[in-house]
């Protein structure tokens, strides 16, 4: 067993103003961060609340893989030359090094969860 894992403590966290930030008109809430006290850099988890038509710019993560999980609504995800339509309850793995973006399609307001490695929060901090 990893000694570092033994030093981590279980925690419960709910969306709050302190753990949230606005990004391009969408609310991002960081539920588990890659900080030492949360996951010791092993992963992060966020919830992304967006209105239909919201589309983050095309970007590439060089250090971390990413996983989308749709909590509510529909998302068109663009990964390299591929397009995926994700519906509520579906997930998509995005390998590092692949250009990607997403478009929130339905409903007027959609929710998704993202899990990723490394300190991804810094990439989108205002």
C-alpha positions in Angstrom: 0.0 0.0 0.0 1.2 3.5 -0.8 2.4 5.4 2.3 1.1 8.7 0.9 -2.4 7.3 0.7 -2.2 6.5 4.4 -1.7 10.2 5.2 -4.8 11.3 3.3 -8.1 11.6 5.2 -11.6 10.9 4.0 -13.6 14.1 3.3 -17.1 15.1 2.3 -17.6 18.2 0.2 -20.7 19.8 -1.4 -20.9 22.6 -3.9 -20.2 26.0 -2.2 -19.3 29.5 -3.1 -15.8 29.0 -1.7 -15.1 26.0 -4.0 -16.7 27.6 -7.1 -15.6 30.0 -9.8 -17.3 31.4 -12.9 -15.6 30.6 -16.3 -17.0 31.8 -19.6 -20.5 32.2 -18.2 -20.5 28.7 -16.6 -20.1 27.8 -12.9 -17.3 25.4 -12.1 -17.3 23.8 -8.7 -14.2 21.9 -7.5 -15.2 19.0 -5.4 -11.8 17.4 -5.0 -8.6 19.2 -5.9 -5.1 17.9 -6.6 -3.8 19.5 -3.5 -1.9 17.5 -0.9 -4.8 17.7 1.6 -7.4 16.4 -0.9 -5.9 13.8 -3.2 -2.1 14.3 -3.0 -2.0 15.2 -6.7 -3.6 11.9 -7.8 -6.8 13.4 -9.4 -9.4 16.2 -9.2 -13.1 16.3 -9.6 -15.3 19.2 -10.6 -18.9 19.9 -11.6 -19.5 22.2 -14.5 -22.9 24.0 -14.8 -23.4 25.5 -18.2 -26.2 27.0 -20.4 -26.9 25.7 -23.8 -24.5 27.1 -26.4 -21.6 27.3 -24.0 -18.4 26.1 -25.7 -15.0 26.3 -24.0 -12.2 27.0 -26.5 -10.4 24.2 -28.2 -7.4 23.3 -25.9 -4.9 20.5 -25.1 -3.9 19.1 -21.8 -0.3 17.9 -22.0 0.0 16.4 -18.5 -3.4 14.9 -17.7 -6.1 12.7 -19.0 -9.7 13.9 -18.5 -13.0 12.1 -18.1 -16.4 13.7 -18.8 -19.6 12.4 -17.1 -22.9 14.0 -18.0 -25.1 14.6 -15.0 -27.9 16.3 -16.9 -28.5 17.4 -20.5 -26.5 16.7 -23.7 -23.0 17.7 -24.7 -21.3 17.4 -28.1 -17.6 16.7 -27.4 -15.0 17.3 -30.0 -11.8 15.2 -29.6 -9.2 15.5 -32.4 -11.2 14.6 -35.5 -14.0 12.8 -33.7 -17.4 14.1 -32.4 -19.3 12.4 -29.6 -22.8 13.2 -28.5 -23.1 12.5 -24.8 -26.4 12.2 -23.0 -27.3 12.1 -19.3 -25.5 9.2 -17.6 -22.8 8.8 -20.3 -19.1 9.3 -20.0 -16.2 10.0 -22.3 -12.4 9.5 -21.8 -10.2 12.2 -23.3 -6.5 11.2 -23.5 -3.9 13.8 -22.8 -2.3 15.4 -25.9 -5.6 15.4 -27.9 -7.2 18.8 -28.8 -10.7 18.9 -27.4 -13.7 21.1 -26.7 -17.4 20.6 -25.9 -20.7 22.3 -26.7 -23.6 22.1 -24.3 -26.6 21.3 -26.4 -29.6 20.5 -24.1 -31.4 21.5 -21.9 -31.2 25.3 -21.4 -28.9 24.5 -18.5 -26.7 21.4 -18.3 -24.5 19.8 -15.7 -21.5 17.6 -16.2 -18.7 16.3 -14.0 -15.0 16.3 -15.0 -12.3 14.2 -13.4 -8.7 14.9 -14.3 -5.1 14.6 -13.2 -2.7 17.3 -12.2 -3.5 20.9 -11.2 -6.0 21.5 -14.0 -7.8 24.2 -12.1 -5.0 26.6 -12.7 -5.6 26.2 -16.5 -9.0 27.9 -16.3 -8.6 30.2 -13.3 -9.8 33.7 -14.2 
